[in-house]
Amino acid sequence: MHNLVEDNNNAHAPIAPGGYASAGPVGTGMTVAGGRNDTVMENTFRGNAAWGALFVPFPDSDKPYPGVTCAGSGGHEVAGFGCVYDPQGDRMVGNTFSGNGYWKNPSNGDYGQVTLFAHEPQNCFAANIAPDGSAPANLEKTQPRCGPLTTASNSGGALLAQVECDTGFGSCPAAGTGGGAGYPKPSPSAVVIHPLPTNLESMSNPCKGVPANAWCKGGRPI
């Protein structure tokens, strides 16, 4: 809420190799991967060359906690990817987008959504100013309300293949099959990872001003 998210286009940014953060799609302002009941509200996304914001599945290949199963935690086993979690019940409302998606690959634009499985709580989109559009198109018209169970998966048209290309999780579409794709790749040269600061102040109330959801009610944590 109330963030400026801009110019996230550097494929050579110093991210620790091998971690989940290093697998994020280059040129994307914010990626909500497998998130549930998250609210993205009243932010400004600008100058992100691939997408301003994305809601995508999260492939979890880590060893589960004792007694926890993939299906029991709401995931789906997918060969080669581990336990995959779709984004569910997330809300994107009142955000302003400008100048995103200028790499002009198919589906590049302001925001997008990929869900791989049906019968899950629907994400919702409302009151966003998004001149460069969404993938799939017209998300605000087709998914204006959070909560109803979905009836089918939704690859976002060209979006799924483009995200797989950008992240390296899949091959890139050829020029004659969906318009092709072009995204910068990280340099193999080493970078310096500086230690995190230790004197940052935490949020006193993360639910303040946030619409009621599974974690917050009346502006307070449930």
N, C-alpha and C positions, 0 to 999 in steps of 0.2 A: 504494500500500500504506500502511495506517495513516493515512489522511486523514479529516478531517471535512468533508463536502461538504454545505452547508446553505443554504437561503433564497436560491437563485439565481433571483430572480423579478423583478428590476428591468429593465424594458424600456428604461430611460433610462440604463443604465450607460455610462460613457464609453469606448466602443470605437471605434477609428479607422474611419471610414466607408469602405466599399469593400473592406475586407479580408475574408478568409474567416471570421475570428472574429465579425465583425458579422452573419454569416448564420446563426449558431447558433440553435437553437430556444429562445425565452425560456421561463423556468421550468424549465430542465433543469440538474441538478447537474453531470453529466459527459456529453460527447458524444464518442464514438470514431467518427470519420468516415473510413471507408475504411481503418481500421487493420488491420495484419496481425500475428498472433502477439503481441498485447498481453495482459498479465495485469492484471486489476483485482481486487485481493485484500485482504480484511480492512479495508475502509473502512466508514465510516458515512455514509449518505445520508439526510438528513432535511429536511423542510419545503420541498422543491422542488415547486412547484405543478403542473407539467406531468408531468415524469418525473424520477425519481432519476438514471437513467443510460440512455443510448441507444447502440446500435451501428447506424450508418446508412451508406449509400453516400456517397462523396465525389466531387462533380462538379468536375473539374479543367479549367478553361478556359484555363490558362496555356500559353504556347508551350513545346513539349517541348525538352529538350536535344538537340543534334545527334546523330543516329544512334539516338535513342530513339523508338519508336513506341508508340501507345496499347496495341495488342494485345501487343506485345513486353514491355511492363511489367505485364501482367496486367489491363489495363483494357478497357473496352468503349466504343466511340464511340456516343454518344446525341445525336441532333439537338437543339440548343438548350442542351445541358448540357456538351458537350465530352467528355472522356475520364472515364468514371465507374468508380470503384473500389469494389467491395464490401468490407465488413469480413470478414476471413477468419482462421480459426484463433485467434480471440481467446478468452480464458478469463475468466469472471467467477465467482469462488469465495469463499465465506466472508464476504460483505458483509452488513451489517445496514441495513435500510431502515425508516423510520418517517415517517408524516405526509406522504408524497409524493402527487402527483396530485390535490390537492384542488380544482383548477379543474373537475374532473369532466367534461372533454370525453371523448368516446369514445376509449378506449385509454390515457388518462392513468393513471399508476400508478407502480410502483417501477422497473421497467426494461423495455426493449423492444429488438427487433431487426428491421431491414429488410434483406433481400438481394434484389437484382434479377436475379441470374443464377444458373444451376445449374452443377454440376460444379466447385465450389470447396471448399476445406477448411472444414469445419463449425466454427462457434463453439460453445463449450460453457458450461454453467451448472450450478453445484453448490453445495450447502450455504449458500445465501443465505437470510437471514431477510427475507421480502418479503411482509408481510401485505396490501399493496395490489396484489399480482399483477404479472404480466408480460404483454406483448403481442408475439407471440401468447401465448395462455394456456399454462401448463404447460411453459415452455421447459426447466425442469430435468428433466422426464420425457421430452420429445421430443429434447433435445440435451444429454445428460449427458456426452458424450465428444467431445473435440476431434479434428480430423483427418480423419474420413471425408469423402469428397466428397459434396456435396449432390446431390440428384436434381432439385430444382425451386427456383424462386425463392420468396420468402416475404415478402409485403408486411406481415405482422403484422396482418392483418385491417384494421381502421380506421386503424392506425398510420401507414401511408404518407401517406394523405390529410391526416391531422392534422399530421404533421411538415411537409408541404409548405405547409399553411396557416400554421403557426406561423412558419416561416422566410421566407415570402413567395415561395417557389419555385413555388407553385401557388395556385389559387383555393381558397377555404374551402368545405367541404361545407354545403349548405343545411340548414335545420332539419329538413326532412322526409326527408333522404337521409343516414342514418347518424348522426342526432343533432345535426348542426350543429357549430359550433366557435366558441370565443371566446378570443382571446389578446391581451394588451396590445401595442401597437405603439410603437416608439421615437419620441421627440419630435424634431421637425426642428430644434429649437434647438441651437446650438453648445455643445460641452462642451470642457473643458480637458483635454488629454492630458499628464499629467506624465511627465517622463523616468524611465526605469527605473533602479533602484538598481544600482550597479556593484560593491558589496562583498558580494554574496551568495555563500556557500560552495557549491561544487558537491558532488554525490554522489561519495563515494570509490569506491563499488562499487554500481552500479545493479542488479546481479543478486543481491545479498545477500538470502537468504531467499525468493527467487522460484523457483517450480517450474520444472523443466527445460522449455525451449521452444526455438524456432529461434534465439534470441539468447543464451541462458544455459544453462550446464550445470555442475552441481556448485557452484552459487553464484557462478560466475565467467563473464564474457563469453566467448563462443566466438570 
